[in-house]
Amino acid sequence: MLELRLDRVTKRFGTKIAVDAFDHVLSEGVYGLLGANGAGKTTLMRMLCSLLLPDGGEIRFQGERIGEMGARYRRILGYLPQEFGFYPEFTAERYLTYLARLKAVPPRLLLEKLDEIWELTGLADVRKQKLRSFSGGMLRRLGIGQAILNDPDVLILDEPTSGLDPKERIRFRNIISSLGKDRIVLLSTHIVQDVEFIADEILLLKDGRLKASGTPAEVMQKARGHVWECLVDEGWAGRLEERWPVSNLKTAGDQVCLRIVSAEKPVPDAAACEPNLEDAYLFFMQEAGNGREKQGLAQNAPAGRRG
């Protein structure tokens, strides 16, 4: 079984702690790394790719420090950065052939590997086209192709669906799901829906610290009892939005139906509801507020109809 172990991994930039004592063990499967922009996701991934050295702690693959493995670790690693470089005048086929040589893919295996990538990414019909004609979604699919050219045991994907339309995001999620059967896949994103249905485990990162982890069902279970729906007038809705995370808002006639994440009932007539992953994300990411102010707001709120 594959094992990638992070032991109190820490990275600082000046006085800022970008990743703070991150502890976790990854094995085969898809891991969704969720966090807001600036949470430390990219820094963590760059350390996993040995592009940055930790200031504290260590990262081991199969019990060996990745820094000591050197080229041996890079041979089992695939990486798709948030922005990856390409040559606009290259065709997709020429681009992957070029990168395969850089990654020392044996020539006898190249054609077979390229055929696998064309089938997986759906780019077979455009493999002879120049990359300058590719859409953003096609380029991201080509990016995943270059990341798996060397058949890696560890695949790191940094915000792979950023900027894609819904159709391309679904296509990309399906590709990622198929890749997690026999390798470690770590996918970072700030879009909850991108990992809700494909991740075997969710890692929630906030201010460089691991706030929660578990299967999607386990993470959602931890937010149970903290998600509420209520129907209030428009003026009161604005006040509630200022004080609690709102995962959904919908106008209903002259009132507003709010889905609120809160440790306490936000208004007297609020109804508890089952959390989804987006609710759980907000639950773990919300800042601690002024409890007295919130309690007073809840007590003074007018009762409304339940949503």
Phi, psi and omega in degrees: 000139178285146177215125174241111188250125175252120185242100178050046182288128184226140176221130179242148170235099186067236180269353181271130175267108183279321175228129192238100174051053182283123180239125172187158176238128181248138173232194184302138179137179180256125179248128177261115179264107184255140177178155178293164173302132181090004182284344181111008184298309183295320178300315179299316182293323178294328174289321177296333178269005182061024175275339174232146177263136177295149173274344178203157182076187181208158177240128181236138172246123184053038176086356183248137179298131184294331178295332179273342180283329177059236184296331179296324178288319180297332180289336181256012184247137170238139187219128172242101179288168181300321175235115180245148184277150176208164180257111187303329183273354175282147167281165179299320180295315179295322180298312181290325177296318178299313181291329178296323177292320178296329180269006177060037174289126181304131182307325182293340182259351190298310183298319178297318181293318179297320178299320178297318182291318179299319180292316182295317186269348182072027183253012184303319184288343183243015185294340179266358180275152178285148186293338179295343179267357185280144173283171179300319179295320179294321179294321178294323177292322175296324178298319177292328177297314180293331182289335182252011180305321183267016179050061189287152172278332180238123181239120183248122183236115184259110179048054186292337182260008181300126177083002181271152176283166185305319181297316180292325178297319178295316179301316183293320178299321179296322177297312182298318180301321182288342184272348187270008185288322185226024177212169175269120179241120177246118184244120178260143179195163169248008180256106187302318184298338182291340182240350187303321186255355182241343185279134172284331179214143179253135173241120181258118184249129178220126180051039176081358182248145176282110184275326181197156176208159179149177175296160177307319180295321180292319180295319178295323180299325181293340179265359181298137182089001181237014181236130187225151171237140179210157180242116184225169177286164188300319180296319180289329178301319179299320180293321179293321179297328180290338190248339180224152173295132179247117182272343177203145180220130181217130178285133178230090183068235180265012178235174182234130175267120182247142170250113191244139175256115186203143176291335180240156177301120186289327176220155186304328186261012180292144179250133177291145178218162182290133181284148166256182185293327178295320175299314181297320177302312179296323179301314182281336184267345185293147177281148174293126183257188179276104185301320182294319181297318181292321180297318179295321179297315182296320181292327184270353184291141176287142178289141179232185177279146180286142179277000000 
